[in-house]
Amino acid sequence: MKIFVVTGEPFPYGRAATNRIISYGKGFREHGVETQILCLRANNTDKNLGLNKKGVYEKIPYEYVSGTPYRPKNFIFRRYVYFKGLIRSIFIICKKYSKSKAIIVHTNEYFIIIFFKVLSLIFNYTIFQEKSEFPFVLKNKSLIGKFWTNIYLNTIYCLFDGILCETEKLRFFLKKYSGEKTKFLIVPSTIIPNKILEEPTDPESEKYIFYCGSLDKDKGDGLPILINAFSLITDKYQELKLIISGFSSNKKDVQELIELSKRLQIEKKVIFTGRVTDAQLVYFQKNAAILALAKENNEIQSGGLSSKIIEYLYTGNPVVLTELSEITNHLKNNETVFFCTPGSSQSMAEKFIYVLENPIQAKKIGLKGQEYALNTFDYYLHTGRIINFINSFYE
């Protein structure tokens, strides 16, 4: 068997979606299934990453089909390498035709989905989509936007042979728009835990609360709430810092967070690291006094369980979260995590204080959260389920 994972995400360094793709690729290969990642977009901007147009990461072969991993500055050239990549994809699929069975499409782009659906019909593939959030088109609120949303929903999801959904809530929604023969498989978020589990703690590390992820306002991670909550406890815990790791596609969003910390007079205690290496990220996670996420009630992202939460849980450190959506179906307050009220900086600050004042009890709860995550989000287990799901189309 051969499985292609087609994505618009950067690889092998990126955000949560990239980590999920890595867990799929690693799991497939450990099950003996040949796998290749096809990166459709040249979207890396940091040339210090030293990426090649093709390579192997964690024994997973990948290729930037456009011929370059780096985003061209010229608009016309970006369009050129984009379509060049699509043509290159056809040749790759043709070459591997006799061994191949499935394409997992890890993108929401209308044209890309239709393109690979056509290829699946020509080369007798099965085609799947991986979904961890509600369709992005639901953001459209204008009359024209709603018209396009209706077209998108009623034409895209009926194209797939199967859909991998992160939650039952998401499956229920997509089922309304899928084809009669479309099959669904619930696959919770999967992250490879090894690097986090193997990272030793640093006894000399300073004391800090840690957040990692997107700094984009529209991602709904509630960073203003987190910063405000931190400001409420800085007088009591003078040495404590808040480290915020990640980047934004909109510089204005980051600047607003910096300005907020200045208005609250805590700018020296709030550290914005920007994008960090995998090793730095694991270090920050493993040595945090508290791992925090003040997620807002976001319609688009309420269909899944954030992968950063799973990374947090893997550390065995205390995790403070807002009590929202699918999170509450997995985790329990004061048993595996500490829940606070959505939108309330005061509630989050109170949880921070409890954790800091009760370190032994907080650590026990953190370790219970780790145990739950290891048992529930095992990438090897779930990629085995995906392989069986794909094979069911050929029985």
ZAMARGU-4260 file (C-alpha; in steps of 0.2 Angstrom, whole numbers, plus 5000, padded with zeros to 4 digits):
<rodrens>
0) 5000/5000/5000 | 5005/5018/4997 | 4997/5033/5006 | 5000/5051/5000 | 4997/5065/5012
5) 4994/5081/5002 | 4995/5097/5012 | 4996/5116/5010 | 5005/5116/5027 | 5024/5119/5029
10) 5034/5103/5032 | 5043/5097/5043 | 5043/5113/5053 | 5026/5121/5056 | 5011/5123/5068
15) 4999/5110/5075 | 4993/5104/5058 | 5011/5100/5053 | 5014/5090/5069 | 4998/5080/5066
20) 5004/5076/5048 | 5021/5070/5055 | 5011/5058/5067 | 5002/5051/5053 | 5017/5048/5042
25) 5027/5041/5056 | 5013/5029/5062 | 5009/5023/5044 | 5027/5019/5041 | 5029/5010/5058
30) 5014/4999/5052 | 5024/4995/5036 | 5014/5006/5025 | 5024/5016/5012 | 5020/5035/5014
35) 5025/5051/5006 | 5021/5069/5010 | 5017/5081/4996 | 5019/5099/5000 | 5009/5110/4988
40) 5014/5127/4994 | 5031/5135/4995 | 5026/5144/5011 | 5042/5144/5022 | 5049/5162/5024
45) 5064/5158/5036 | 5078/5152/5025 | 5089/5148/5041 | 5078/5132/5042 | 5090/5125/5028
50) 5076/5116/5020 | 5078/5106/5004 | 5064/5104/4991 | 5064/5086/4996 | 5070/5076/5010
55) 5066/5063/5024 | 5060/5068/5042 | 5057/5055/5055 | 5059/5042/5041 | 5045/5051/5032
60) 5049/5056/5013 | 5042/5073/5009 | 5043/5084/4993 | 5039/5102/4989 | 5032/5099/4973
65) 5034/5117/4967 | 5053/5114/4967 | 5056/5125/4982 | 5051/5126/5000 | 5053/5145/5001
70) 5039/5157/4997 | 5044/5168/4982 | 5042/5187/4984 | 5035/5190/4967 | 5016/5187/4965
75) 5018/5180/4947 | 5032/5168/4952 | 5021/5162/4967 | 5008/5157/4955 | 5020/5149/4943
80) 5028/5138/4956 | 5010/5134/4963 | 5004/5127/4946 | 5021/5119/4942 | 5019/5109/4959
85) 5002/5103/4953 | 5009/5097/4937 | 5023/5089/4947 | 5010/5080/4958 | 5003/5071/4943
90) 5020/5064/4938 | 5023/5058/4956 | 5006/5049/4957 | 5008/5042/4939 | 5026/5035/4944
95) 5019/5027/4960 | 5003/5022/4952 | 5005/5003/4954 | 5009/5004/4972 | 4997/5017/4977
100) 4980/5017/4985 | 4975/5032/4994 | 4977/5051/4995 | 4973/5060/5011 | 4970/5078/5007
105) 4975/5090/5021 | 4969/5106/5014 | 4952/5115/5012 | 4956/5124/4996 | 4942/5121/4983
110) 4952/5120/4968 | 4965/5108/4976 | 4952/5096/4982 | 4943/5095/4965 | 4960/5093/4956
115) 4965/5078/4967 | 4947/5071/4966 | 4950/5071/4947 | 4966/5062/4949 | 4959/5049/4960
120) 4946/5045/4947 | 4959/5044/4933 | 4971/5033/4943 | 4959/5023/4953 | 4963/5030/4970
125) 4952/5032/4986 | 4952/5050/4992 | 4950/5056/5010 | 4950/5072/5019 | 4956/5075/5037
130) 4946/5087/5047 | 4949/5094/5064 | 4939/5110/5063 | 4922/5116/5056 | 4924/5122/5038
135) 4932/5139/5037 | 4919/5145/5025 | 4907/5147/5040 | 4916/5163/5044 | 4908/5171/5029
140) 4894/5183/5035 | 4890/5193/5020 | 4876/5189/5008 | 4889/5184/4994 | 4899/5175/5007
145) 4884/5165/5013 | 4880/5160/4995 | 4898/5154/4992 | 4897/5144/5009 | 4882/5135/5003
150) 4890/5131/4986 | 4906/5125/4995 | 4898/5114/5008 | 4886/5106/4995 | 4900/5102/4983
155) 4916/5098/4992 | 4911/5085/5005 | 4902/5073/4993 | 4918/5071/4983 | 4927/5061/4997
160) 4927/5042/4999 | 4930/5044/5017 | 4933/5058/5030 | 4943/5057/5045 | 4935/5068/5059
165) 4942/5073/5075 | 4926/5073/5085 | 4908/5066/5084 | 4902/5084/5084 | 4911/5087/5068
170) 4906/5071/5060 | 4888/5075/5063 | 4889/5092/5054 | 4899/5085/5039 | 4887/5070/5037
175) 4874/5083/5031 | 4884/5088/5016 | 4893/5071/5012 | 4889/5059/4999 | 4878/5044/5003
180) 4893/5032/5001 | 4905/5043/5011 | 4912/5034/5026 | 4918/5042/5042 | 4931/5038/5055
185) 4933/5047/5071 | 4952/5050/5074 | 4956/5061/5089 | 4971/5073/5088 | 4987/5063/5088
190) 5004/5070/5093 | 5021/5060/5094 | 5025/5061/5113 | 5043/5054/5112 | 5053/5071/5112
195) 5042/5078/5126 | 5044/5062/5137 | 5062/5060/5134 | 5067/5079/5138 | 5074/5080/5155
200) 5069/5094/5167 | 5081/5108/5170 | 5082/5112/5189 | 5090/5129/5185 | 5075/5134/5175
205) 5067/5150/5179 | 5048/5150/5185 | 5036/5154/5171 | 5019/5151/5164 | 5020/5145/5146
210) 5009/5147/5130 | 5013/5140/5113 | 5003/5142/5097 | 4997/5155/5085 | 4997/5173/5089
215) 4983/5177/5076 | 4968/5185/5084 | 4956/5175/5074 | 4962/5159/5080 | 4953/5162/5097
220) 4967/5157/5109 | 4962/5171/5121 | 4980/5178/5123 | 4973/5195/5129 | 4964/5185/5143
225) 4979/5176/5147 | 4990/5191/5148 | 4977/5200/5159 | 4976/5185/5170 | 4995/5185/5172
230) 4994/5203/5177 | 4983/5199/5191 | 4996/5189/5200 | 5012/5197/5196 | 5012/5207/5213
235) 5011/5191/5222 | 5024/5181/5212 | 5037/5194/5208 | 5049/5182/5199 | 5036/5173/5189
240) 5036/5176/5170 | 5024/5173/5156 | 5032/5166/5140 | 5022/5167/5124 | 5029/5156/5110
245) 5023/5157/5092 | 5021/5169/5078 | 5007/5178/5068 | 5003/5180/5050 | 4997/5198/5055
250) 5011/5209/5063 | 4997/5220/5070 | 4990/5206/5081 | 5007/5203/5089 | 5009/5222/5092
255) 4992/5223/5100 | 4998/5210/5113 | 5014/5219/5116 | 5005/5235/5119 | 4993/5227/5131
260) 5007/5220/5142 | 5014/5238/5142 | 4998/5246/5147 | 4997/5233/5161 | 5015/5237/5166
265) 5021/5220/5164 | 5031/5221/5148 | 5047/5215/5157 | 5039/5199/5163 | 5030/5195/5147
270) 5042/5187/5134 | 5037/5185/5116 | 5049/5172/5109 | 5043/5172/5091 | 5045/5156/5081
275) 5057/5143/5090 | 5065/5127/5086 | 5057/5110/5090 | 5070/5108/5104 | 5067/5125/5111
280) 5048/5122/5111 | 5050/5105/5120 | 5062/5113/5133 | 5049/5127/5137 | 5035/5115/5138
285) 5044/5103/5149 | 5050/5116/5162 | 5035/5127/5164 | 5027/5129/5181 | 5010/5130/5172
290) 5005/5127/5154 | 4990/5138/5149 | 4977/5141/5136 | 4963/5153/5137 | 4953/5147/5122
295) 4938/5157/5117 | 4921/5151/5111 | 4926/5150/5093 | 4913/5143/5081 | 4925/5137/5068
300) 4937/5128/5080 | 4924/5121/5092 | 4924/5104/5082 | 4941/5098/5088 | 4952/5096/5103
305) 4967/5107/5101 | 4983/5097/5098 | 4993/5110/5109 | 4983/5104/5124 | 4989/5086/5121
310) 5007/5092/5120 | 5004/5101/5136 | 4997/5085/5144 | 5012/5075/5138 | 5023/5085/5149
315) 5015/5079/5166 | 5015/5098/5171 | 4999/5107/5178 | 4988/5113/5163 | 4976/5127/5165
320) 4962/5128/5152 | 4946/5137/5148 | 4931/5124/5150 | 4925/5123/5132 | 4918/5112/5119
325) 4926/5095/5116 | 4939/5098/5129 | 4926/5094/5143 | 4922/5077/5134 | 4940/5071/5137
330) 4946/5080/5153 | 4940/5083/5170 | 4942/5098/5182 | 4954/5095/5196 | 4957/5077/5190
335) 4967/5079/5174 | 4968/5098/5171 | 4962/5114/5180 | 4947/5122/5171 | 4943/5140/5172
340) 4928/5150/5166 | 4929/5155/5147 | 4932/5174/5145 | 4937/5177/5163 | 4954/5183/5167
345) 4950/5183/5185 | 4945/5164/5185 | 4961/5160/5176 | 4971/5170/5188 | 4963/5160/5203
350) 4968/5144/5195 | 4986/5150/5193 | 4987/5154/5211 | 4979/5137/5216 | 4993/5128/5206
355) 5007/5139/5213 | 5001/5137/5231 | 4998/5118/5230 | 5013/5112/5219 | 5012/5094/5225
360) 4993/5091/5222 | 4995/5101/5205 | 5009/5089/5200 | 4999/5074/5204 | 4985/5081/5193
365) 4997/5085/5179 | 5003/5067/5179 | 4986/5060/5178 | 4983/5071/5163 | 4999/5064/5155
370) 4993/5046/5158 | 4976/5050/5150 | 4984/5058/5135 | 4996/5043/5132 | 4982/5031/5133
375) 4969/5041/5122 | 4980/5050/5109 | 4992/5036/5104 | 4997/5040/5086 | 5002/5021/5083
380) 4985/5015/5088 | 4975/5028/5078 | 4986/5027/5062 | 4983/5008/5063 | 4964/5012/5063
385) 4966/5023/5048 | 4975/5010/5038 | 4961/4997/5042 | 4948/5010/5037 | 4957/5013/5020
390) 4958/4995/5017 | 4940/4993/5020 | 4937/5001/5003 | 4946/4987/4994 | 4937/4972/5002
</rodrens>
